[in-house]
């Protein structure tokens, strides 16, 4: 739950990304999404 999310955040891992950030980083894995 909440405590686990806090531990993950403190470890330096982002817990949430915007869709644009996700596509910017992982777009090569989902080329069909980028193409429309």
N, CA, C and O atoms as a Tripos MOL2 file, in Angstrom:
@<TRIPOS>MOLECULE
protein
  144   143    36     0     0
PROTEIN
NO_CHARGES

@<TRIPOS>ATOM
      1 N           0.8040   -1.1740    0.0000 N.3       1 UNK1
      2 CA          0.0000    0.0000    0.0000 C.3       1 UNK1
      3 C           0.8560    1.2500    0.0000 C.2       1 UNK1
      4 O           1.8140    1.3840   -0.7610 O.2       1 UNK1
      5 N           0.4810    2.1430    0.8670 N.am      2 UNK2
      6 CA          1.1150    3.4570    0.9250 C.3       2 UNK2
      7 C           2.5640    3.3530    1.3850 C.2       2 UNK2
      8 O           3.4450    3.9960    0.8150 O.2       2 UNK2
      9 N           2.8140    2.5500    2.4060 N.am      3 UNK3
     10 CA          4.1830    2.4240    2.9090 C.3       3 UNK3
     11 C           5.1170    1.8380    1.8600 C.2       3 UNK3
     12 O           6.2730    2.2470    1.7590 O.2       3 UNK3
     13 N           4.6300    0.8970    1.0910 N.am      4 UNK4
     14 CA          5.4550    0.3170    0.0300 C.3       4 UNK4
     15 C           5.7860    1.3670   -1.0300 C.2       4 UNK4
     16 O           6.9120    1.4090   -1.5250 O.2       4 UNK4
     17 N           4.8280    2.2060   -1.3790 N.am      5 UNK5
     18 CA          5.0770    3.2760   -2.3460 C.3       5 UNK5
     19 C           6.1140    4.2590   -1.8150 C.2       5 UNK5
     20 O           6.9530    4.7500   -2.5710 O.2       5 UNK5
     21 N           6.0590    4.5470   -0.5210 N.am      6 UNK6
     22 CA          7.0480    5.4430    0.0910 C.3       6 UNK6
     23 C           8.4300    4.8140    0.0400 C.2       6 UNK6
     24 O           9.4070    5.4950   -0.2720 O.2       6 UNK6
     25 N           8.5260    3.5310    0.3410 N.am      7 UNK7
     26 CA          9.8230    2.8410    0.2720 C.3       7 UNK7
     27 C          10.3940    2.8740   -1.1450 C.2       7 UNK7
     28 O          11.5880    3.1070   -1.3370 O.2       7 UNK7
     29 N           9.5370    2.6390   -2.1270 N.am      8 UNK8
     30 CA          9.9860    2.6580   -3.5220 C.3       8 UNK8
     31 C          10.4640    4.0580   -3.9000 C.2       8 UNK8
     32 O          11.5010    4.2050   -4.5460 O.2       8 UNK8
     33 N           9.7150    5.0870   -3.5020 N.am      9 UNK9
     34 CA         10.1090    6.4580   -3.8160 C.3       9 UNK9
     35 C          11.4340    6.8160   -3.1590 C.2       9 UNK9
     36 O          12.2840    7.4540   -3.7810 O.2       9 UNK9
     37 N          11.6130    6.4120   -1.9170 N.am     10 UNK10
     38 CA         12.8570    6.7010   -1.2040 C.3      10 UNK10
     39 C          14.0380    5.9790   -1.8340 C.2      10 UNK10
     40 O          15.1710    6.4520   -1.7430 O.2      10 UNK10
     41 N          13.7900    4.8500   -2.4650 N.am     11 UNK11
     42 CA         14.8570    4.0990   -3.1160 C.3      11 UNK11
     43 C          15.2590    4.7440   -4.4440 C.2      11 UNK11
     44 O          16.2390    4.3290   -5.0630 O.2      11 UNK11
     45 N          14.5120    5.7490   -4.8770 N.am     12 UNK12
     46 CA         14.8710    6.4670   -6.0910 C.3      12 UNK12
     47 C          14.1270    6.0280   -7.3320 C.2      12 UNK12
     48 O          14.4610    6.4630   -8.4340 O.2      12 UNK12
     49 N          13.1330    5.1830   -7.1820 N.am     13 UNK13
     50 CA         12.3600    4.7250   -8.3300 C.3      13 UNK13
     51 C          11.0950    5.5640   -8.4510 C.2      13 UNK13
     52 O          10.3510    5.7000   -7.4790 O.2      13 UNK13
     53 N          10.8390    6.1280   -9.6290 N.am     14 UNK14
     54 CA          9.5940    6.8830   -9.8030 C.3      14 UNK14
     55 C           8.3950    5.9370   -9.7580 C.2      14 UNK14
     56 O           8.4410    4.8410  -10.3170 O.2      14 UNK14
     57 N           7.3410    6.3580   -9.1020 N.am     15 UNK15
     58 CA          6.1650    5.5020   -8.9820 C.3      15 UNK15
     59 C           5.1140    5.8230  -10.0380 C.2      15 UNK15
     60 O           4.2710    4.9830  -10.3530 O.2      15 UNK15
     61 N           5.1600    7.0270  -10.5810 N.am     16 UNK16
     62 CA          4.1720    7.4100  -11.5910 C.3      16 UNK16
     63 C           4.8580    8.1840  -12.6940 C.2      16 UNK16
     64 O           5.8040    8.9320  -12.4490 O.2      16 UNK16
     65 N           4.3830    8.0020  -13.8900 N.am     17 UNK17
     66 CA          4.8790    8.7450  -15.0490 C.3      17 UNK17
     67 C           3.6800    9.2370  -15.8470 C.2      17 UNK17
     68 O           2.6190    8.6130  -15.8530 O.2      17 UNK17
     69 N           3.8670   10.3540  -16.5110 N.am     18 UNK18
     70 CA          2.8320   10.7670  -17.4490 C.3      18 UNK18
     71 C           2.9340    9.8720  -18.6810 C.2      18 UNK18
     72 O           3.9560    9.2230  -18.9040 O.2      18 UNK18
     73 N           1.8850    9.8420  -19.4640 N.am     19 UNK19
     74 CA          1.8980    9.0030  -20.6620 C.3      19 UNK19
     75 C           2.9980    9.4550  -21.6160 C.2      19 UNK19
     76 O           3.6430    8.6250  -22.2580 O.2      19 UNK19
     77 N           3.2170   10.7750  -21.7120 N.am     20 UNK20
     78 CA          4.2730   11.2790  -22.5910 C.3      20 UNK20
     79 C           5.6460   10.8000  -22.1190 C.2      20 UNK20
     80 O           6.4660   10.3770  -22.9330 O.2      20 UNK20
     81 N           5.9000   10.8630  -20.8200 N.am     21 UNK21
     82 CA          7.1820   10.3830  -20.2940 C.3      21 UNK21
     83 C           7.3590    8.8980  -20.5700 C.2      21 UNK21
     84 O           8.4510    8.4460  -20.9140 O.2      21 UNK21
     85 N           6.2810    8.1470  -20.4190 N.am     22 UNK22
     86 CA          6.3400    6.7090  -20.6900 C.3      22 UNK22
     87 C           6.6910    6.4490  -22.1530 C.2      22 UNK22
     88 O           7.5640    5.6350  -22.4520 O.2      22 UNK22
     89 N           6.0030    7.1480  -23.0680 N.am     23 UNK23
     90 CA          6.2780    6.9500  -24.4940 C.3      23 UNK23
     91 C           7.6880    7.3970  -24.8580 C.2      23 UNK23
     92 O           8.3520    6.7700  -25.6840 O.2      23 UNK23
     93 N           8.1390    8.4820  -24.2390 N.am     24 UNK24
     94 CA          9.4820    8.9720  -24.5340 C.3      24 UNK24
     95 C          10.5330    7.9380  -24.1470 C.2      24 UNK24
     96 O          11.5250    7.7640  -24.8550 O.2      24 UNK24
     97 N          10.3210    7.2550  -23.0310 N.am     25 UNK25
     98 CA         11.3040    6.2840  -22.5560 C.3      25 UNK25
     99 C          11.1250    4.9080  -23.1810 C.2      25 UNK25
    100 O          12.1070    4.2560  -23.5350 O.2      25 UNK25
    101 N           9.8750    4.4590  -23.3210 N.am     26 UNK26
    102 CA          9.6150    3.0890  -23.7500 C.3      26 UNK26
    103 C           8.9510    3.0050  -25.1200 C.2      26 UNK26
    104 O           8.4020    1.9620  -25.4760 O.2      26 UNK26
    105 N           8.9930    4.0910  -25.8910 N.am     27 UNK27
    106 CA          8.3170    4.1380  -27.1830 C.3      27 UNK27
    107 C           8.7870    3.0770  -28.1620 C.2      27 UNK27
    108 O           8.0140    2.6230  -29.0050 O.2      27 UNK27
    109 N          10.0480    2.6770  -28.0580 N.am     28 UNK28
    110 CA         10.5560    1.6440  -28.9650 C.3      28 UNK28
    111 C           9.8550    0.3080  -28.7600 C.2      28 UNK28
    112 O           9.8170   -0.5270  -29.6640 O.2      28 UNK28
    113 N           9.3050    0.1140  -27.5730 N.am     29 UNK29
    114 CA          8.5990   -1.1330  -27.2880 C.3      29 UNK29
    115 C           7.1660   -1.1100  -27.7920 C.2      29 UNK29
    116 O           6.5190   -2.1540  -27.8780 O.2      29 UNK29
    117 N           6.6640    0.0810  -28.1270 N.am     30 UNK30
    118 CA          5.2660    0.2030  -28.5480 C.3      30 UNK30
    119 C           5.1720    1.1010  -29.7750 C.2      30 UNK30
    120 O           4.5020    2.1340  -29.7450 O.2      30 UNK30
    121 N           5.8370    0.7110  -30.8410 N.am     31 UNK31
    122 CA          5.8440    1.5510  -32.0430 C.3      31 UNK31
    123 C           4.4570    1.7220  -32.6420 C.2      31 UNK31
    124 O           4.1770    2.7550  -33.2510 O.2      31 UNK31
    125 N           3.5780    0.7300  -32.4850 N.am     32 UNK32
    126 CA          2.2300    0.8670  -33.0420 C.3      32 UNK32
    127 C           1.4470    1.9660  -32.3430 C.2      32 UNK32
    128 O           0.5640    2.5730  -32.9490 O.2      32 UNK32
    129 N           1.7520    2.2310  -31.0790 N.am     33 UNK33
    130 CA          1.0910    3.3250  -30.3670 C.3      33 UNK33
    131 C           1.5830    4.6600  -30.9150 C.2      33 UNK33
    132 O           0.7960    5.5890  -31.0950 O.2      33 UNK33
    133 N           2.8670    4.7530  -31.1770 N.am     34 UNK34
    134 CA          3.4270    5.9960  -31.7030 C.3      34 UNK34
    135 C           2.9300    6.2960  -33.1060 C.2      34 UNK34
    136 O           2.7980    7.4600  -33.4850 O.2      34 UNK34
    137 N           2.6530    5.2550  -33.8790 N.am     35 UNK35
    138 CA          2.1910    5.4480  -35.2510 C.3      35 UNK35
    139 C           0.7240    5.8400  -35.3320 C.2      35 UNK35
    140 O           0.2600    6.2830  -36.3830 O.2      35 UNK35
    141 N          -0.0060    5.6850  -34.2460 N.am     36 UNK36
    142 CA         -1.3990    6.1000  -34.2400 C.3      36 UNK36
    143 C          -2.2600    4.9410  -34.0710 C.2      36 UNK36
    144 O          -3.4830    5.0790  -34.0390 O.2      36 UNK36
@<TRIPOS>BOND
     1     1     2 1
     2     2     3 1
     3     3     4 2
     4     3     5 am
     5     5     6 1
     6     6     7 1
     7     7     8 2
     8     7     9 am
     9     9    10 1
    10    10    11 1
    11    11    12 2
    12    11    13 am
    13    13    14 1
    14    14    15 1
    15    15    16 2
    16    15    17 am
    17    17    18 1
    18    18    19 1
    19    19    20 2
    20    19    21 am
    21    21    22 1
    22    22    23 1
    23    23    24 2
    24    23    25 am
    25    25    26 1
    26    26    27 1
    27    27    28 2
    28    27    29 am
    29    29    30 1
    30    30    31 1
    31    31    32 2
    32    31    33 am
    33    33    34 1
    34    34    35 1
    35    35    36 2
    36    35    37 am
    37    37    38 1
    38    38    39 1
    39    39    40 2
    40    39    41 am
    41    41    42 1
    42    42    43 1
    43    43    44 2
    44    43    45 am
    45    45    46 1
    46    46    47 1
    47    47    48 2
    48    47    49 am
    49    49    50 1
    50    50    51 1
    51    51    52 2
    52    51    53 am
    53    53    54 1
    54    54    55 1
    55    55    56 2
    56    55    57 am
    57    57    58 1
    58    58    59 1
    59    59    60 2
    60    59    61 am
    61    61    62 1
    62    62    63 1
    63    63    64 2
    64    63    65 am
    65    65    66 1
    66    66    67 1
    67    67    68 2
    68    67    69 am
    69    69    70 1
    70    70    71 1
    71    71    72 2
    72    71    73 am
    73    73    74 1
    74    74    75 1
    75    75    76 2
    76    75    77 am
    77    77    78 1
    78    78    79 1
    79    79    80 2
    80    79    81 am
    81    81    82 1
    82    82    83 1
    83    83    84 2
    84    83    85 am
    85    85    86 1
    86    86    87 1
    87    87    88 2
    88    87    89 am
    89    89    90 1
    90    90    91 1
    91    91    92 2
    92    91    93 am
    93    93    94 1
    94    94    95 1
    95    95    96 2
    96    95    97 am
    97    97    98 1
    98    98    99 1
    99    99   100 2
   100    99   101 am
   101   101   102 1
   102   102   103 1
   103   103   104 2
   104   103   105 am
   105   105   106 1
   106   106   107 1
   107   107   108 2
   108   107   109 am
   109   109   110 1
   110   110   111 1
   111   111   112 2
   112   111   113 am
   113   113   114 1
   114   114   115 1
   115   115   116 2
   116   115   117 am
   117   117   118 1
   118   118   119 1
   119   119   120 2
   120   119   121 am
   121   121   122 1
   122   122   123 1
   123   123   124 2
   124   123   125 am
   125   125   126 1
   126   126   127 1
   127   127   128 2
   128   127   129 am
   129   129   130 1
   130   130   131 1
   131   131   132 2
   132   131   133 am
   133   133   134 1
   134   134   135 1
   135   135   136 2
   136   135   137 am
   137   137   138 1
   138   138   139 1
   139   139   140 2
   140   139   141 am
   141   141   142 1
   142   142   143 1
   143   143   144 2
@<TRIPOS>SUBSTRUCTURE
     1 UNK1         2 RESIDUE 1 A UNK
     2 UNK2         6 RESIDUE 1 A UNK
     3 UNK3        10 RESIDUE 1 A UNK
     4 UNK4        14 RESIDUE 1 A UNK
     5 UNK5        18 RESIDUE 1 A UNK
     6 UNK6        22 RESIDUE 1 A UNK
     7 UNK7        26 RESIDUE 1 A UNK
     8 UNK8        30 RESIDUE 1 A UNK
     9 UNK9        34 RESIDUE 1 A UNK
    10 UNK10       38 RESIDUE 1 A UNK
    11 UNK11       42 RESIDUE 1 A UNK
    12 UNK12       46 RESIDUE 1 A UNK
    13 UNK13       50 RESIDUE 1 A UNK
    14 UNK14       54 RESIDUE 1 A UNK
    15 UNK15       58 RESIDUE 1 A UNK
    16 UNK16       62 RESIDUE 1 A UNK
    17 UNK17       66 RESIDUE 1 A UNK
    18 UNK18       70 RESIDUE 1 A UNK
    19 UNK19       74 RESIDUE 1 A UNK
    20 UNK20       78 RESIDUE 1 A UNK
    21 UNK21       82 RESIDUE 1 A UNK
    22 UNK22       86 RESIDUE 1 A UNK
    23 UNK23       90 RESIDUE 1 A UNK
    24 UNK24       94 RESIDUE 1 A UNK
    25 UNK25       98 RESIDUE 1 A UNK
    26 UNK26      102 RESIDUE 1 A UNK
    27 UNK27      106 RESIDUE 1 A UNK
    28 UNK28      110 RESIDUE 1 A UNK
    29 UNK29      114 RESIDUE 1 A UNK
    30 UNK30      118 RESIDUE 1 A UNK
    31 UNK31      122 RESIDUE 1 A UNK
    32 UNK32      126 RESIDUE 1 A UNK
    33 UNK33      130 RESIDUE 1 A UNK
    34 UNK34      134 RESIDUE 1 A UNK
    35 UNK35      138 RESIDUE 1 A UNK
    36 UNK36      142 RESIDUE 1 A UNK
